[in-house]
């Protein structure tokens, strides 16, 4: 009988958690290449981790957890396949998988993970499916976790994932890094997915969820690091997105007050920002500035957003913010991304530089009546202009459109001050 | 190799220039589509391609009963109907999508890409 040793249990649990975080995508990726099927690879990987949970506490953590998990997953896949083949006698001996792949070459495995990312973010899949598949296959989140994160019933999320996997199989979505010709557009689709995951974490939707979902922001950062590690970043946008995420994540400790209210950038206690993340983000932004200065491609959307966040996080006090620099960067961003939401953010910066009346004139021209950010901005500008009745009305509209608990608390207080 | 159906949709009733605004653009689209077809053949993707008569010429037959029931018109009531299609063979969806984009440009219509069932997917249907 195994003696229960509490000091031994925790390290094993920790090893399993770490292996899950570090190895899940590798196992799924390798198995997808071997089996030629994403769904089968996912099942085999899940089987292998379940076996680890069962065996490691007794047998100890294997010296190479990733290798152990991949081998176990391959065996599990073969077992499943044998069971299926037995049902179909005619194909008994046909196409049996081999377990004698050449020893794992780290480079080849990294390529597999990259293939996995591109398959999950394929433009032939719906945007919701891309996000869900990436979190499941690359991030290793379980289906119920993903369902909770996006506030859909588990049955709906399960169906979404099943349908996406079925489409990948039936339509022969390739398991491949796109050709150089397609790469920029396809990489853009990947970054969009990662940014969506991050944003959902940073301003989580839902009456009974945490206002900030650190698990999702952390996962988005981890996956962006992975893409940056694995792909040449010719446009600099992967680095830009990583910097943007780090400089945003750095402010997370100051973003929600002890009473559960959202704290705006101007009111945040900046000593609570994570200085390591700020430093890393600034370092990446400087790296991109140097590359652009050395004749690299002009900065895209994520690099410009990262630069704007670098200006904000460089100010020790909100009053020290270099607003003219921020507006200049937004001017460039508007040229790259002429969406009204960017114009709205630019107007907020203009308010600091040229006053709320100038900004309000800009905001009122934007076709954003369905967006809560539009009404929040109008409410704050009207408030500063002393137009209390209109401000109250704008707060009401914003409140009706926001689904974040901390933001609701903040807006309700701001509105009540005008009564 | 996987096969894909590339469908092009158009109005139920066409004007005198097919679905095109004028004669020149119709002729140009025909020429471009012909050149695209030739390329499909030369590159080994081509299985079949053709254009259909307008949807009002369709007849629906229901042979499930004792006597077949025959109805005038297309199966679905819709503003747009299948106007023509390609069947191609391609190694994967990325290749099929790239060819569909070229075909769309040539014929000046949106193209729907849909995979055919394979022996494998058919077998999966027969499993319990």
Interface residues (C-beta under 8 A of the other chain):
Chain A: X84 X87 X88 X122 X124 X169 X170 X171 X172 X173 X174 X176 X178 X182
Chain B: X2 X91 X92 X93 X94 X96 X97 X113 X114 X115 X117 X121 X123 X127 X128
